[in-house]
């Protein structure tokens, strides 16, 4: 398993396996593309709405990826919906 991508590293299809949002923000389009490539996503940024995160989960699940979401930033119903959509492709950080 590759190490998370860090600030300043070049992201390619070859070295992208896991993306960590620590210290930087990606556009929702970029994150969706990472999910399409099969990246394991850790969503900690508050920049994404529940609907956008749900879309990331749908794309990641279809590509065989996994999404970890910081659950505390969403309403109580959102993490439950994420789990319904993503099943075992989703982890909720409490």
C-alpha positions as CSV (number, residue, x, y, z in Angstrom):
1,X,0.0,0.0,0.0
2,X,1.3,3.4,-1.0
3,X,1.8,6.2,1.5
4,X,-0.8,9.1,1.5
5,X,-0.2,11.9,-1.0
6,X,1.3,14.9,0.8
7,X,1.4,18.6,0.0
8,X,3.7,19.3,-3.0
9,X,3.8,15.7,-4.3
10,X,2.9,15.0,-7.9
11,X,-0.3,12.9,-8.2
12,X,-0.4,10.4,-11.0
13,X,-2.5,7.3,-11.7
14,X,0.6,5.2,-10.8
15,X,1.3,6.7,-7.4
16,X,-2.2,7.5,-6.3
17,X,-3.6,4.9,-4.0
18,X,-4.6,6.9,-0.9
19,X,-5.3,10.6,-0.7
20,X,-5.1,12.5,2.6
21,X,-6.6,16.0,2.7
22,X,-4.3,17.0,5.5
23,X,-3.1,20.6,5.0
24,X,-4.8,21.1,1.6
25,X,-8.1,21.2,-0.2
26,X,-9.0,19.6,-3.5
27,X,-11.9,20.6,-5.7
28,X,-14.9,18.2,-5.6
29,X,-14.2,17.4,-9.3
30,X,-10.6,16.4,-8.4
31,X,-11.7,14.2,-5.4
32,X,-14.3,12.5,-7.6
33,X,-11.6,11.8,-10.2
34,X,-9.4,10.3,-7.4
35,X,-12.3,8.1,-6.4
36,X,-12.7,7.0,-10.0
37,X,-9.1,6.0,-10.0
38,X,-9.7,3.7,-7.0
39,X,-8.2,6.0,-4.3
40,X,-9.0,5.5,-0.7
41,X,-10.4,8.9,0.5
42,X,-10.2,10.4,4.0
43,X,-12.7,13.3,4.0
44,X,-11.8,15.6,6.9
45,X,-12.4,18.9,5.1
46,X,-15.5,20.9,5.8
47,X,-15.5,22.1,2.2
48,X,-17.8,19.3,1.0
49,X,-21.5,19.1,1.6
50,X,-23.2,15.8,2.6
51,X,-24.6,15.4,-0.9
52,X,-21.1,15.8,-2.5
53,X,-19.6,13.3,0.0
54,X,-22.4,10.9,-0.9
55,X,-21.4,11.2,-4.6
56,X,-17.7,10.5,-3.7
57,X,-18.9,7.4,-1.9
58,X,-20.9,6.2,-4.9
59,X,-18.0,6.7,-7.2
60,X,-15.5,5.1,-4.8
61,X,-17.7,2.1,-4.2
62,X,-18.1,1.5,-8.0
63,X,-14.3,1.7,-8.4
64,X,-13.6,-0.6,-5.4
65,X,-12.3,2.2,-3.2
66,X,-13.0,3.2,0.4
67,X,-14.1,6.5,2.0
68,X,-13.5,7.5,5.6
69,X,-15.6,10.5,6.7
70,X,-15.3,12.7,9.7
71,X,-18.9,12.1,10.9
72,X,-19.1,14.9,13.5
73,X,-19.3,17.6,10.9
74,X,-22.6,16.3,9.5
75,X,-26.1,16.0,10.8
76,X,-26.9,12.8,12.6
77,X,-28.7,11.4,9.5
78,X,-25.9,11.9,7.1
79,X,-23.5,9.2,8.3
80,X,-26.3,6.7,8.3
81,X,-27.1,7.6,4.7
82,X,-23.4,7.3,3.8
83,X,-23.4,3.8,5.2
84,X,-26.5,2.9,3.2
85,X,-24.9,4.1,0.0
86,X,-21.4,2.8,0.5
87,X,-21.8,-0.3,2.8
88,X,-18.5,-1.7,3.8
89,X,-16.8,0.9,1.5
90,X,-17.4,3.6,4.2
91,X,-15.9,4.2,7.6
92,X,-17.2,7.0,9.9
93,X,-14.7,8.7,12.1
94,X,-16.4,9.6,15.4
